[in-house]
Amino acid sequence: MATPEATVKKHIRKILDTTRTYYAMPIGTGYGNSGVPDFLVCHDGHFIGIEAKAGKGQTTALQEKHLADIRAAGGTTFVINETNLNQLEEFLNGQRDV
């Protein structure tokens, strides 16, 4: 049975696939990728980092650092759970003020 976070990731992948978006899902390891967002995305020239969480799951300090670094470099970040998937979809469909 899939975990709640795996279900959120499945929904995110579906949104990315249907919006013709490039994405990669790096595997966090002890070799330098810990804390990197679950999805590294390029859509319409925009770099986006997406962290998937289930329920009231919170980002770790290291995840927050990576998300802040992406924003500081001009990228966009999302922390997506079951309740705000629509924000990602709206952003990718051109409603950039989400």
C-alpha positions in Angstrom: 0.0 0.0 0.0 1.3 3.5 -0.9 2.2 5.9 1.8 0.2 9.1 2.0 3.2 11.1 0.8 3.6 8.7 -2.1 0.0 9.4 -3.1 0.7 13.2 -3.1 3.8 12.5 -5.3 1.6 10.5 -7.7 -0.8 13.5 -8.0 2.1 15.9 -8.5 3.5 13.7 -11.3 0.1 13.6 -13.0 -0.1 17.4 -12.9 3.5 17.7 -14.3 2.9 15.1 -17.0 -0.4 16.8 -18.2 1.2 20.2 -18.3 4.2 19.1 -20.5 6.7 19.9 -17.8 10.2 18.5 -17.4 11.0 17.1 -14.0 13.5 15.0 -12.1 13.1 13.3 -8.7 16.5 13.2 -7.1 17.1 10.6 -4.5 18.3 12.0 -1.2 21.3 10.2 0.0 24.3 10.8 2.3 26.3 11.7 -0.7 25.2 15.3 -1.2 21.5 15.3 -2.0 19.9 15.4 1.4 17.2 18.0 1.7 16.8 18.6 -2.0 13.2 19.0 -3.0 11.3 15.9 -4.2 10.8 17.4 -7.7 13.2 19.6 -9.6 11.1 21.1 -12.4 11.6 23.3 -15.5 8.3 24.7 -16.9 8.1 27.4 -19.6 11.6 28.6 -18.6 10.9 28.6 -14.9 12.9 26.6 -12.4 10.7 25.2 -9.7 11.4 23.1 -6.6 8.5 21.1 -5.2 8.6 19.4 -1.8 5.8 16.8 -1.2 4.3 16.4 2.2 1.3 14.4 3.4 -1.3 15.8 5.8 0.3 18.3 8.2 3.8 17.1 7.5 6.4 19.9 7.9 9.6 20.6 6.0 12.9 20.0 7.8 15.4 22.8 8.4 17.6 21.4 5.6 14.6 21.3 3.2 13.8 24.9 4.0 17.4 25.9 3.3 17.2 24.3 -0.1 13.9 25.9 -0.9 15.2 29.3 0.2 18.3 28.9 -1.9 16.1 28.2 -5.0 14.1 31.3 -4.3 17.2 33.4 -3.8 18.5 32.2 -7.2 15.2 33.4 -8.8 13.3 30.1 -8.8 9.9 29.3 -7.4 9.1 26.8 -4.7 6.1 24.9 -3.5 5.4 22.7 -0.5 2.5 20.6 -1.8 0.1 18.3 0.1 -3.4 16.9 -0.5 -5.0 20.3 0.1 -3.1 22.6 -2.2 -2.4 20.6 -5.3 -4.5 23.1 -7.2 -1.9 25.8 -6.5 0.7 23.9 -8.5 -1.7 23.2 -11.3 -2.8 26.9 -11.5 0.8 28.1 -11.5 1.8 25.7 -14.3 -1.3 26.7 -16.3 -0.2 30.3 -16.4 -1.7 31.8 -13.3 1.7 32.9 -11.9 0.4 34.9 -9.0 -0.5 31.8 -7.0 
